[in-house]
């Protein structure tokens, strides 16, 4: 540490002025002053030393006015950093079936102890992400070497990192090849190679490819990819079971292994017969002398959606219109249609999503109970008027259209004409043109007017005269969705559509669009809880979002929201939502629940009223670590060679310690820095000045001065 005194604000020659000021002050005070004329010779001899004190005091004060600085050079010696990066994944644990796990932990601790004398050693472990410290439980489900090295590059950028010691088997199943993804690192990488590179007899269920979602009643495909090493002449079977066990076998297929390096795929077509999240277990039968069977099994989850809309097609009596509508709806697998007649109908309308009433209310059966139940249950209803319809009762039971002056049995032959201002849903212009070309239908005679709360898709055209009378009217209010078609003879449209165009596209499009619009339900729930998906991997965070609305349907988050998550045995795990800006959220860590199916129920209370929401989710296992059992040491050699390190095995890690300790480039780094502080901050300096002036004052007083 070296210190010097400098002047930052004034040139150096100002010091001479300070000395001059001291000389002048002392001279005037002691050599021009007549105060000590009568002093004795001995006393006068004392004037010279005290004049020096006055000179020093004046000079020092003048120098302090120049604000001199003390500049100190500080040298810091910083040790270089060494990072030891440990693979803590399941593939490493599987390799210990042929070795001792303690050998690796001892080897890494020896590296740590051997390098700590000369370096600052930092330890990390990784799976799919980087974590601080060593950990030897080998429970990580994914290996991402490249991401971990990239993270180290970010952490130790410009921080004197000397080298990285990477202990891994070289197997990675997430991220890119580490050789090409660590360009930011410019330090040697020393590898501790774990595992066995000798291919053993092993049968591996590599992949089970499938769609995550299927629809009830559909078929879906599962593709099974398998591979086998050193197993020529052996045979196995691919088995698919429903559920997590092996009790309910769905299908099985034998496979003969023809080569020592064998790859094979099989496809299975299954039926989606059960709605909800369906679990399937795919297994391979063990072959003789197989090294492990942990990679012979995979569990998959497929969510089967029951999106079918149940449609009640209820008529006053048999009519070809009903057959035409049913045939049109049968083209869509999402619709399940039941046909019935009012005189025989004994069921409840509550089990249906949509009702199509043909000729109802009829003149001989007004169907008041059925229609009132539909209105009470807010089930969307599509009225189709026929010659059997009781117009007075129809006017009372629906508010879409009012028909005045109509007499039973009196009809008009009408064609249709599209309305351009219709906006409730999109329908192609060529579909409207096709409908306009179809034969006339029979509409009731009379004056007709649509309600202001509706929109008209088709109007009536009598002969060549376009009228404003509605033909197809749809409710546009958001609370209740209903529709009415004011004519019969739709069967003619469907037949003529096929005769003229060799398809039923225009007719089917009209029916489908109306039913689709009616089937969309408005969510008026005041308490809603959603999760972005129902199937999570076992390493994923399970997320929930909740919304609570007041009477004005404004988002609020005053009350507390809680949730219970239930496992298959019914055990409850309580959770509490946290509040966001105006809603709620809940994030459940991936380690909270094991693999399996779960249900949940959330609840809250607003203004004394309880609200609940329910749902379900499943957690699927991640089995990638058992898919590859042969260590990839070639990658480690390439990686270390690229970055100037070398590869060692747990039994001889001392070579890594010696190589790093003896590398002349890894010496400690010296940093020089300068610190400055004003000399006026030195308190002892004021003590000296005060002492000089005090001694001078005392001597002068004694000599008779002052």
C-alpha positions in Angstrom: 0.0 0.0 0.0 1.6 3.3 -1.2 0.4 6.8 -0.2 1.2 10.2 -1.7 -0.1 13.7 -1.2 -1.4 15.5 -4.2 -3.1 18.8 -5.2 -6.0 18.2 -7.5 -7.4 21.8 -7.8 -4.2 23.9 -7.8 -0.8 23.8 -9.6 2.1 22.5 -7.6 3.9 25.9 -7.4 1.1 27.1 -5.1 3.0 25.3 -2.4 5.8 27.9 -2.7 3.3 30.6 -2.0 2.2 28.8 1.1 5.9 28.6 2.3 6.3 32.3 1.4 3.3 33.2 3.4 4.7 31.4 6.4 8.1 33.2 6.1 6.5 36.6 5.8 4.2 36.0 8.8 7.0 34.8 11.0 9.4 37.6 9.9 6.8 40.4 10.5 5.9 39.0 13.9 9.3 38.3 15.3 11.9 40.4 13.5 10.0 43.6 12.8 8.0 43.7 16.0 9.6 45.9 18.8 7.7 44.0 21.6 10.8 42.1 22.7 13.4 45.0 22.6 13.9 44.9 26.3 14.2 41.1 26.5 17.5 39.6 27.7 19.9 38.0 25.4 19.0 34.6 26.7 15.3 35.3 26.1 15.9 36.5 22.6 17.5 33.2 21.7 14.1 31.6 22.3 12.5 33.9 19.6 14.1 31.9 16.8 12.6 28.4 17.6 9.1 29.9 18.3 9.3 31.8 15.0 9.8 28.5 13.3 6.6 27.2 15.0 4.7 30.3 13.7 6.2 29.7 10.3 5.1 26.0 10.3 1.6 26.9 11.5 1.0 29.6 8.9 2.4 27.4 6.1 0.3 24.4 7.2 -2.9 26.5 7.4 -2.2 27.9 3.9 -1.6 24.4 2.6 -4.9 23.1 4.0 -6.7 25.9 2.2 -5.4 24.3 -1.0 -7.4 21.1 -0.1 -4.6 18.6 -0.6 -5.5 14.9 -1.0 -3.9 11.7 0.3 -3.8 9.2 -2.6 -3.4 5.6 -1.6 -2.7 2.7 -3.9 -4.5 -0.6 -2.7 -3.7 -4.0 -4.2 -6.4 -6.8 -3.8 -5.5 -10.4 -4.5 -8.6 -12.4 -5.7 -8.7 -16.2 -6.0 -10.1 -17.7 -9.2 -13.4 -19.6 -9.1 -13.9 -23.3 -9.8 -17.5 -24.6 -10.4 -18.3 -28.3 -9.8 -21.5 -29.2 -11.6 -23.2 -32.5 -10.6 -25.8 -34.5 -12.5 -28.6 -35.4 -10.1 -30.9 -37.2 -12.5 -32.5 -40.6 -12.5 -30.3 -41.9 -15.3 -27.3 -41.5 -13.0 -29.1 -43.5 -10.2 -29.8 -46.3 -12.7 -26.1 -46.5 -13.5 -25.4 -47.2 -9.8 -27.0 -50.6 -10.2 -23.6 -51.5 -11.7 -21.5 -49.4 -9.3 -21.3 -47.7 -6.0 -23.0 -44.3 -5.6 -20.7 -43.4 -2.7 -17.8 -43.5 -5.1 -19.1 -40.5 -7.0 -20.0 -38.4 -3.9 -16.5 -39.2 -2.5 -14.9 -38.2 -5.7 -16.7 -34.9 -5.9 -15.9 -34.1 -2.3 -12.2 -34.9 -3.0 -12.2 -32.4 -5.9 -13.8 -29.8 -3.7 -11.3 -30.4 -0.8 -8.3 -30.5 -3.2 -9.1 -27.3 -4.9 -10.3 -25.2 -2.0 -6.7 -24.4 -0.9 -6.0 -22.3 -4.0 -9.5 -21.5 -5.4 -12.9 -20.4 -4.5 -15.0 -23.5 -5.2 -18.7 -23.3 -5.9 -20.9 -26.4 -6.2 -24.1 -26.9 -8.1 -26.4 -29.8 -9.1 -28.8 -30.0 -12.1 -31.6 -31.8 -13.7 -33.8 -29.7 -16.0 -32.5 -26.6 -14.2 -29.6 -25.4 -12.2 -29.6 -25.5 -8.4 -27.0 -24.5 -5.7 -25.0 -27.1 -3.8 -24.4 -30.9 -4.1 -27.4 -33.2 -3.9 -27.1 -37.0 -4.1 -30.8 -38.2 -4.3 -30.8 -38.5 -8.1 -34.5 -37.8 -8.4 -34.6 -35.3 -11.3 -36.8 -36.4 -14.2 -35.1 -34.5 -17.0 -31.5 -33.8 -18.0 -30.7 -30.4 -19.6 -26.9 -30.1 -19.6 -26.8 -27.2 -22.2 -29.2 -25.0 -20.1 -27.2 -25.6 -16.9 -23.9 -24.6 -18.7 -25.6 -21.5 -20.2 -26.9 -20.5 -16.8 -23.3 -20.8 -15.4 -22.1 -18.6 -18.2 -24.6 -15.9 -17.1 -23.8 -16.2 -13.4 -20.0 -16.0 -13.8 -19.7 -13.6 -16.6 -16.7 -11.4 -15.8 -16.2 -13.0 -12.4 -12.8 -14.8 -12.9 -14.2 -18.2 -13.5 -11.2 -20.5 -14.1 -12.8 -23.9 -14.9 -15.9 -26.1 -14.7 -15.8 -29.7 -13.5 -18.8 -31.5 -14.9 -19.8 -34.8 -13.4 -22.4 -36.6 -15.6 -23.2 -39.7 -17.7 -23.5 -37.5 -20.8 -27.1 -38.5 -21.3 -29.4 -35.5 -22.0 -33.1 -35.6 -23.0 -33.9 -31.9 -22.9 -32.3 -28.9 -24.6 -29.6 -29.0 -27.3 -26.3 -30.7 -27.6 -24.0 -29.2 -25.0 -21.1 -29.1 -27.5 -23.0 -26.5 -29.6 -24.8 -24.5 -26.9 -22.1 -23.1 -24.6 -20.4 -20.6 -26.8 -20.5 -18.0 -24.0 -18.2 -20.0 -21.8 -14.5 -19.5 -22.4 -13.1 -21.7 -19.7 -11.9 -25.3 -19.6 -14.5 -28.0 -18.9 -13.2 -31.0 -17.0 -15.5 -34.0 -17.1 -16.1 -36.7 -14.6 -17.5 -39.6 -16.6 -20.2 -41.6 -14.9 -22.0 -44.7 -16.0 -21.3 -47.6 -18.4 -20.8 -47.1 -22.1 -21.0 -50.8 -22.9 -24.4 -51.6 -24.5 -26.2 -54.2 -22.4 -29.2 -56.4 -23.4 -32.0 -54.0 -23.0 -35.5 -53.6 -24.3 -36.7 -49.9 -24.3 -40.1 -48.5 -24.8 -38.9 -45.4 -26.5 -42.0 -43.4 -27.2 -45.8 -43.7 -27.0 -47.2 -41.1 -29.4 -50.8 -40.1 -29.1 -53.2 -37.1 -29.1 -53.9 -35.6 -25.7 -57.5 -35.1 -26.6 -60.1 -37.5 -28.2 -63.8 -37.1 -28.5 -66.4 -39.5 -27.1 -67.3 -42.2 -29.6 -64.4 -41.5 -31.9 -61.4 -43.8 -32.6 -57.9 -42.6 -31.7 -54.4 -44.0 -32.5 -51.6 -44.9 -30.2 -48.2 -45.5 -31.8 -45.6 -47.4 -29.8 -41.9 -47.1 -30.7 -39.5 -49.6 -29.1 -35.9 -50.5 -29.5 -33.7 -53.4 -28.4 -30.0 -53.8 -27.9 -28.1 -57.1 -28.2 -31.4 -59.0 -28.1 -31.5 -60.7 -31.5 -33.7 -63.8 -31.6 -35.7 -62.7 -28.5 -39.5 -61.9 -28.6 -41.7 -59.7 -26.6 -45.2 -58.4 -26.5 -46.7 -54.8 -26.5 -49.5 -54.7 -24.0 -52.0 -51.8 -23.4 -54.0 -51.7 -20.2 -56.7 -49.4 -19.1 -55.7 -47.6 -15.9 -52.5 -47.7 -13.9 -52.3 -51.4 -13.3 -52.1 -54.5 -15.5 -55.5 -56.0 -14.6 -57.6 -54.6 -17.5 -55.8 -55.5 -20.7 -57.2 -53.8 -23.8 -55.0 -55.3 -26.5 -51.7 -57.0 -27.0 -49.4 -57.6 -30.0 -46.3 -59.9 -30.3 -43.0 -58.5 -31.6 -40.0 -60.6 -32.8 -36.5 -59.0 -32.4 -34.6 -59.6 -35.6 -31.4 -57.7 -35.0 -29.0 -56.7 -32.2 -29.7 -53.1 -33.0 -33.5 -53.3 -33.4 -36.0 -50.5 -33.9 -39.8 -51.1 -34.3 -43.1 -49.3 -34.3 -46.7 -50.5 -33.9 -50.0 -48.6 -34.1 -53.1 -49.4 -32.1 -56.5 -48.0 -32.7 -58.7 -47.7 -29.6 -62.1 -46.4 -28.9 -62.9 -43.3 -26.8 -65.8 -44.8 -24.9 -65.5 -43.1 -21.5 -65.5 -39.4 -21.0 -62.9 -37.7 -18.8 -59.2 -38.2 -18.4 -58.4 -41.8 -19.3 -55.2 -43.4 -18.1 -53.5 -46.1 -20.2 -50.4 -48.2 -19.3 -48.2 -49.5 -22.1 -45.8 -52.3 -21.2 -43.2 -54.6 -22.9 -42.8 -58.1 -21.7 -39.3 -58.7 -20.3 -36.7 -60.5 -22.3 -34.1 -63.0 -21.0 -31.1 -61.4 -19.2 -32.5 -57.9 -19.7 -30.5 -55.4 -17.6 -33.5 -53.4 -16.4 -37.2 -53.3 -16.9 -37.7 -49.7 -15.7 -37.8 -48.6 -19.3 -40.4 -51.2 -20.4 -43.4 -49.3 -19.2 -45.0 -45.9 -19.8 -48.2 -44.3 -18.6 -50.2 -42.0 -20.8 -53.3 -39.9 -20.3 -55.9 -39.0 -22.9 -58.7 -36.7 -22.2 -61.9 -37.8 -23.8 -64.3 -34.9 -24.3 -68.0 -35.4 -24.4 -68.9 -32.3 -26.5 -72.0 -33.8 -27.9 -75.1 -31.7 -27.7 -78.3 -33.6 -26.8 -81.0 -32.4 -29.1 -84.7 -33.2 -28.6 -86.6 -33.3 -31.9 -90.2 -33.2 -30.8 -93.1 -33.2 -33.3 -96.8 -33.0 -33.2 -96.9 -36.0 -35.5 -94.7 -37.9 -38.0 -93.5 -35.5 -40.7 -90.8 -35.7 -43.4 -89.4 -32.4 -42.1 -88.3 -34.1 -39.0 -86.5 -36.8 -40.9 -84.7 -34.1 -43.0 -83.6 -32.3 -39.9 -82.5 -35.5 -38.2 -80.5 -36.6 -41.2 -78.8 -33.1 -41.3 -77.9 -33.3 -37.6 -76.6 -36.8 -37.9 -73.8 -35.5 -40.1 -72.2 -33.9 -37.1 -70.8 -36.2 -34.4 -71.1 -33.6 -31.8 -74.9 -33.8 -31.9 -76.9 -36.6 -30.3 -80.5 -36.4 -31.5 -83.6 -38.0 -30.1 -86.8 -38.0 -32.1 -90.2 -38.1 -30.3 -93.8 -37.2 -30.7 -95.8 -35.2 -28.2 -98.5 -37.7 -27.6 -95.9 -40.4 -26.6 -93.3 -38.2 -25.0 -92.9 -39.1 -21.3 -89.4 -37.9 -20.5 -88.0 -34.7 -19.1 -86.6 -31.9 -21.3 -84.0 -31.0 -18.6 -81.6 -33.7 -19.9 -81.4 -32.0 -23.3 -79.3 -29.0 -24.5 -81.6 -27.9 -27.3 -85.2 -28.6 -28.3 -86.6 -28.5 -31.9 -90.4 -28.3 -31.8 -92.1 -29.2 -35.1 -95.7 -28.2 -35.3 -95.9 -27.4 -31.6 -97.9 -26.1 -29.9 -100.4 -28.1 -32.0 -104.1 -27.5 -32.4 -104.9 -30.9 -30.8 -102.1 -30.8 -28.2 -100.7 -27.4 -27.1 -97.8 -29.1 -25.2 -98.0 -26.4 -22.5 -96.2 -28.5 -19.9 -93.3 -29.3 -22.2 -92.8 -25.8 -23.5 -93.1 -24.2 -20.0 -90.5 -26.7 -18.7 -88.2 -25.7 -21.6 -88.7 -22.0 -20.7 -88.2 -22.6 -17.0 -85.0 -24.6 -17.6 -83.8 -21.9 -20.1 -83.2 -24.6 -22.8 -82.8 -23.0 -26.3 -85.8 -23.9 -28.4 -86.3 -23.8 -32.2 -90.0 -23.6 -33.2 -90.9 -24.8 -36.7 -94.4 -23.8 -37.8 -96.5 -26.3 -39.7 -100.2 -26.7 -40.7 -100.8 -28.4 -37.4 -99.5 -25.4 -35.3 -101.9 -23.5 -33.1 -101.0 -19.9 -34.0 -102.8 -18.3 -31.0 -101.0 -20.6 -28.6 -97.7 -20.0 -30.5 -98.1 -16.3 -30.0 -98.5 -16.8 -26.3 -95.6 -19.2 -25.8 -92.9 -17.3 -27.7 -92.1 -13.7 -28.2 -89.9 -13.8 -31.3 -92.7 -13.3 -33.9 -96.4 -12.3 -33.7 -98.8 -13.6 -36.4 -102.1 -11.9 -36.8 -105.0 -12.7 -39.1 -104.1 -16.3 -39.6 -106.8 -18.9 -40.2 -106.2 -22.6 -39.7 -105.3 -24.4 -43.0 -104.8 -21.2 -44.9 -101.2 -21.0 -46.2 -98.9 -19.2 -48.7 -96.3 -20.7 -50.9 -93.2 -18.8 -50.1 -89.5 -18.9 -51.1 -86.8 -17.3 -49.1 -84.6 -14.3 -49.4 -81.5 -13.6 -47.4 -81.1 -10.5 -45.1 -77.7 -8.8 -45.5 -77.8 -7.1 -42.1 -77.8 -10.4 -40.2 -74.9 -10.5 -37.8 -75.4 -13.2 -35.2 -73.2 -15.7 -37.0 -71.5 -16.0 -40.4 -73.1 -17.9 -43.2 -71.6 -18.0 -46.7 -73.3 -16.0 -49.4 -73.3 -19.0 -51.8 -75.3 -20.9 -49.1 -78.0 -18.1 -49.1 -78.1 -18.1 -52.9 -78.6 -21.8 -52.9 -81.4 -21.5 -50.4 -83.1 -18.8 -52.5 -83.1 -21.2 -55.4 -84.9 -24.0 -53.6 -88.6 -24.8 -54.0 -91.4 -22.9 -52.1 -92.5 -23.8 -48.6 -95.9 -23.5 -47.0 -96.1 -20.6 -44.6 -99.2 -19.6 -42.6 -101.2 -16.8 -44.1 -101.4 -13.5 -42.1 -99.4 -10.5 -41.0 -96.1 -11.3 -39.3 -93.8 -9.0 -37.3 -90.5 -9.9 -35.6 -89.6 -8.7 -32.2 -87.0 -5.9 -31.9 -84.9 -8.3 -29.8 -84.4 -10.6 -32.8 -82.6 -10.7 -36.0 -84.0 -12.2 -39.2 -81.8 -14.4 -41.4 -84.4 -15.2 -44.1 -87.6 -13.3 -45.2 -90.5 -14.6 -47.3 -90.8 -14.1 -51.0 -94.3 -14.7 -52.4 -94.0 -15.4 -56.1 -91.6 -12.7 -57.4 -92.6 -10.3 -54.6 -90.2 -9.8 -51.8 -91.9 -9.1 -48.5 -90.8 -8.0 -45.1 -92.4 -11.0 -43.5 -89.8 -13.1 -41.6 -89.2 -16.7 -42.4 -86.2 -17.6 -40.1 -85.9 -15.5 -37.0 -83.4 -15.8 -34.2 -83.3 -14.3 -30.7 -80.3 -12.0 -30.2 -80.7 -11.4 -26.5 -77.9 -13.0 -24.4 -80.1 -14.5 -21.7 -82.5 -16.7 -23.8 -81.7 -18.1 -27.2 -84.6 -19.2 -29.3 -85.4 -19.4 -33.0 -88.5 -19.9 -35.2 -89.0 -21.0 -38.8 -92.3 -19.9 -40.1 -93.0 -22.6 -42.8 -93.0 -26.3 -43.4 -91.6 -28.4 -46.2 -88.0 -28.4 -45.3 -87.7 -31.9 -46.6 -88.2 -30.5 -50.1 -85.3 -28.2 -49.6 -83.0 -31.1 -48.6 -84.1 -33.3 -51.5 -83.8 -30.5 -54.1 -80.4 -29.4 -52.7 -79.1 -32.8 -53.5 -80.8 -33.0 -56.9 -79.4 -29.7 -58.0 -75.9 -29.8 -56.4 -75.3 -33.5 -55.6 -74.9 -32.6 -51.9 -76.9 -31.3 -48.9 -74.3 -28.7 -48.0 -76.6 -25.6 -48.1 -79.4 -27.1 -46.2 -77.1 -28.8 -43.6 -75.2 -25.5 -43.2 -78.4 -23.6 -42.4 -79.5 -26.2 -39.8 -76.0 -26.6 -38.3 -75.5 -22.8 -38.0 -78.8 -22.3 -36.2 -78.3 -25.2 -33.8 -74.7 -24.2 -33.2 -75.7 -20.6 -32.3 -78.4 -21.9 -29.9 -76.1 -24.4 -28.3 -73.5 -21.7 -27.2 -74.2 -21.0 -23.6 -73.5 -17.8 -21.9 -71.4 -18.1 -18.7 -73.3 -16.2 -16.0 -71.6 -17.8 -13.1 -70.5 -15.3 -10.4 -67.7 -17.6 -9.2 -65.4 -19.2 -11.8 -62.2 -21.3 -11.3 -60.2 -22.4 -14.3 -57.0 -24.3 -14.9 -55.2 -23.9 -18.2 -55.1 -27.7 -18.8 -56.2 -30.8 -17.1 -53.1 -32.9 -17.7 -49.8 -31.9 -16.1 -46.4 -33.5 -16.1 -45.0 -34.4 -12.7 -42.4 -31.6 -13.0 -45.0 -28.9 -13.9 -46.6 -26.3 -11.6 -50.3 -26.8 -11.4 -52.0 -23.4 -11.9 -55.5 -22.2 -11.1 -57.2 -18.8 -11.8 -60.4 -17.7 -10.0 -62.8 -14.9 -10.7 -65.5 -13.5 -8.5 -68.3 -11.1 -9.7 -70.6 -8.9 -7.7 -74.3 -8.3 -8.5 -73.2 -5.9 -11.3 -70.9 -8.5 -12.8 -67.8 -6.5 -11.8 -64.7 -8.4 -10.9 -63.9 -8.2 -7.2 -61.4 -10.0 -4.9 -62.5 -9.1 -1.4 -63.6 -12.5 0.0 -61.1 -15.3 0.6 -61.1 -18.2 -1.8 -60.0 -21.7 -0.7 -59.7 -25.0 -2.4 -59.5 -28.7 -1.5 -57.7 -31.1 -3.8 -58.7 -34.7 -3.4 -56.7 -37.8 -4.4 -58.3 -41.1 -5.5 -58.8 -42.2 -1.9 -60.7 -39.0 -1.0 -58.0 -37.4 1.1 -58.3 -33.6 1.1 -55.4 -31.3 0.6 -56.4 -27.7 1.5 -55.0 -24.8 -0.5 -55.7 -21.0 -0.4 -55.7 -18.6 -3.3 -53.7 -15.5 -3.3 -55.2 -12.2 -4.6 -54.1 -10.5 -7.7 -55.1 -7.0 -8.9 -58.8 -7.9 -9.2 -58.9 -11.7 -9.2 -57.2 -14.8 -7.6 -54.5 -17.3 -8.4 -53.1 -20.5 -7.0 -49.8 -22.1 -8.0 -49.2 -25.6 -6.7 -45.6 -26.7 -6.8 -44.8 -29.9 -8.9 -43.6 -31.8 -5.8 -46.9 -31.4 -4.0 -48.7 -34.4 -5.5 -47.5 -37.8 -6.9 -48.6 -39.2 -10.3 -52.3 -39.8 -10.4 -55.8 -38.4 -10.9 -57.2 -35.7 -8.7 -60.4 -33.7 -8.2 -60.8 -30.3 -6.7 -63.5 -28.1 -5.2 -63.1 -24.4 -4.6 -65.4 -22.2 -2.5 -65.9 -18.7 -1.3 -68.7 -16.6 0.3 -70.1 -13.3 -0.9 -72.8 -11.4 0.9 -73.6 -14.4 3.0 -74.1 -16.7 -0.1 -71.8 -19.6 -0.7 -70.3 -20.3 -4.1 -68.4 -23.4 -5.3 -66.6 -24.6 -8.4 -65.4 -28.1 -9.2 -63.1 -29.8 -11.6 -60.3 -32.4 -12.0 -56.8 -32.8 -13.3 -54.2 -35.6 -13.6 -50.5 -35.7 -13.2 -48.6 -37.9 -15.6 -45.1 -39.4 -15.0 -42.0 -38.3 -16.9 -40.1 -41.4 -17.8 -37.4 -40.1 -20.2 -34.5 -40.8 -17.8 -35.0 -44.6 -18.1 -35.2 -44.5 -21.9 -31.4 -44.5 -22.4 -29.2 -46.7 -20.2 -25.9 -46.4 -22.1 -23.7 -43.5 -21.0 -22.6 -41.0 -23.6 -18.9 -40.5 -22.8 -18.1 -39.6 -26.4 -20.0 -36.3 -25.9 -18.0 -35.6 -22.7 -14.7 -36.2 -24.5 -15.7 -33.9 -27.3 -16.9 -31.2 -24.9 -13.8 -31.3 -22.8 -11.6 -31.3 -25.9 -13.3 -28.3 -27.3 -12.9 -26.2 -24.2 -9.4 -27.3 -23.2 -10.1 -29.8 -20.4 -9.9 -33.5 -20.1 -12.1 -36.5 -18.9 -11.5 -38.5 -15.8 -13.4 -41.2 -14.0 -14.5 -41.2 -10.4 -11.6 -43.5 -9.5 -8.9 -41.0 -10.6 -10.3 -37.5 -10.2 -7.0 -36.5 -8.7 -5.8 -36.0 -12.3 -8.3 -33.2 -12.6 -7.2 -31.6 -9.3 -3.6 -31.7 -10.3 -4.2 -30.3 -13.8 -6.2 -27.4 -12.4 -3.7 -26.6 -9.5 -0.7 -26.8 -11.8 -2.1 -24.7 -14.6 -0.1 -21.4 -14.6 -3.1 -19.6 -16.1 -5.1 -20.2 -13.0 -3.0 -18.0 -10.6 -4.8 -15.4 -8.4 -5.5 -12.1 -10.0 -4.3 -8.8 -8.6 -6.4 -5.7 -8.8 -4.9 -2.3 -8.1 -7.1 0.6 -7.1 -6.6 4.1 -5.7 -8.4 5.7 -2.8 -8.2 9.4 -2.1 -9.3 11.4 1.0 -8.8 15.1 1.9 -5.8 15.6 4.2 -8.0 18.0 6.3 -9.8 14.9 7.6 -6.7 13.9 9.5 -7.6 14.8 13.1 -4.0 14.4 14.4 -2.9 17.2 12.1 -5.1 19.6 14.0 -3.5 18.4 17.2 0.0 19.3 15.9 -1.2 22.8 14.7 -2.9 23.4 18.0 0.3 22.3 19.8 2.5 24.6 17.8 0.3 27.6 18.4 -0.1 26.8 22.1 3.7 26.5 22.7 4.3 29.7 20.7 1.6 31.6 22.8 3.0 30.3 26.1 6.6 31.4 25.2 5.5 34.8 23.9 3.5 35.3 27.1 6.5 34.4 29.2 8.6 36.8 27.2 6.1 39.6 27.9 4.2 39.5 24.6 0.5 39.7 24.0 
